Amino acid sequence: MKRFQPVNYNEDKDSIFVYIAPKPKETEDQMVLYTSVNNNYKYAHYWSNNWRKVHGYPLLRKKAKRFGFYVKPELQSVESTKNIRSAVAEVDEILDELGYTRWS
């Protein structure tokens, strides 16, 4: 019987987030965002029993199939990083006006 175990690139193996690719190096001008691939069939070998059945691998039973979010770390462009950071700053400013504090 074939054994197939997709690679989890997350350093914290107990985390509910399973990284399907290595995390790129984050810089001051570019940030890393995580895209969900739970419904993307290109990455079905991480989560789909249908994929396993078609390719001749054993199915994952409920006990062996742990709950998780399958995410792909992506390095953002300088432009999109600026836009995201300015939007976060605007939201923080509005929350400060309303008296809320941000958890870090």
C-alpha positions as CSV (number, residue, x, y, z in Angstrom):
1,M,0.0,0.0,0.0
2,K,1.3,3.5,-0.9
3,R,2.0,5.9,1.9
4,F,1.6,9.6,1.2
5,Q,2.1,12.3,3.7
6,P,2.1,15.9,2.3
7,V,4.8,18.2,3.7
8,N,3.7,20.7,6.4
9,Y,6.1,23.7,6.2
10,N,4.9,25.3,9.4
11,E,7.6,25.2,12.1
12,D,4.9,24.7,14.8
13,K,3.6,21.2,14.0
14,D,0.8,21.5,16.7
15,S,-0.7,24.6,15.0
16,I,-4.0,24.3,13.2
17,F,-2.4,26.1,10.3
18,V,-0.8,23.8,7.7
19,Y,1.6,25.7,5.4
20,I,1.6,24.1,1.9
21,A,4.7,26.0,0.9
22,P,7.8,27.4,2.7
23,K,7.3,30.9,4.2
24,P,9.0,33.5,2.1
25,K,11.4,36.0,3.7
26,E,9.5,39.1,4.8
27,T,11.1,42.5,4.3
28,E,10.3,45.9,5.6
29,D,8.7,46.9,2.3
30,Q,6.9,43.5,1.7
31,M,4.7,41.5,4.0
32,V,3.6,37.9,3.9
33,L,-0.1,37.1,3.7
34,Y,-1.7,33.7,3.9
35,T,-4.2,32.5,1.2
36,S,-6.6,29.7,2.1
37,V,-6.4,26.7,-0.2
38,N,-9.0,24.6,1.6
39,N,-11.2,24.6,-1.6
40,N,-8.5,24.8,-4.3
41,Y,-8.3,21.4,-6.0
42,K,-4.7,22.0,-7.0
43,Y,-3.8,21.4,-3.3
44,A,-6.4,18.6,-2.8
45,H,-3.8,16.1,-1.8
46,Y,-3.6,17.9,1.6
47,W,-7.2,17.6,2.5
48,S,-9.3,15.5,0.0
49,N,-10.2,11.9,0.5
50,N,-11.5,11.9,-3.1
51,W,-8.0,12.8,-4.4
52,R,-6.5,10.0,-2.3
53,K,-9.0,7.4,-3.6
54,V,-8.4,8.4,-7.3
55,H,-4.6,8.2,-6.9
56,G,-4.6,4.9,-5.0
57,Y,-3.7,6.2,-1.5
58,P,-5.4,5.1,1.7
59,L,-8.2,7.3,2.9
60,L,-7.8,9.4,6.0
61,R,-10.2,8.4,8.7
62,K,-11.8,10.9,11.1
63,K,-9.3,10.1,13.8
64,A,-6.3,10.5,11.6
65,K,-7.6,13.6,9.8
66,R,-6.9,16.5,12.0
67,F,-8.8,19.7,11.8
68,G,-6.7,22.4,10.1
69,F,-6.6,25.4,7.8
70,Y,-4.5,24.8,4.8
71,V,-2.8,28.1,3.8
72,K,-0.2,29.2,1.3
73,P,2.2,32.0,2.4
74,E,2.6,34.6,-0.3
75,L,4.9,37.6,-0.4
76,Q,3.0,40.7,-1.3
77,S,4.2,43.4,-3.6
78,V,5.5,46.7,-2.2
79,E,2.4,48.5,-3.6
80,S,-0.1,46.1,-1.9
81,T,1.9,46.1,1.3
82,K,1.6,50.0,1.4
83,N,-2.1,49.8,0.8
84,I,-2.7,47.1,3.5
85,R,-0.7,49.0,6.1
86,S,-2.5,52.3,5.3
87,A,-5.9,50.6,5.6
88,V,-4.8,49.0,9.0
89,A,-3.6,52.5,10.2
90,E,-7.0,54.0,9.2
91,V,-8.9,51.3,11.1
92,D,-6.7,51.7,14.1
93,E,-7.3,55.4,14.1
94,I,-11.1,54.9,14.0
95,L,-10.9,52.4,16.8
96,D,-8.8,54.8,18.9
97,E,-11.5,57.5,18.4
98,L,-14.1,55.0,19.6
99,G,-12.1,54.1,22.6
100,Y,-11.1,50.5,21.7
101,T,-7.6,49.2,22.2
102,R,-5.8,46.8,19.8
103,W,-4.4,43.5,21.0
104,S,-1.0,42.7,19.8
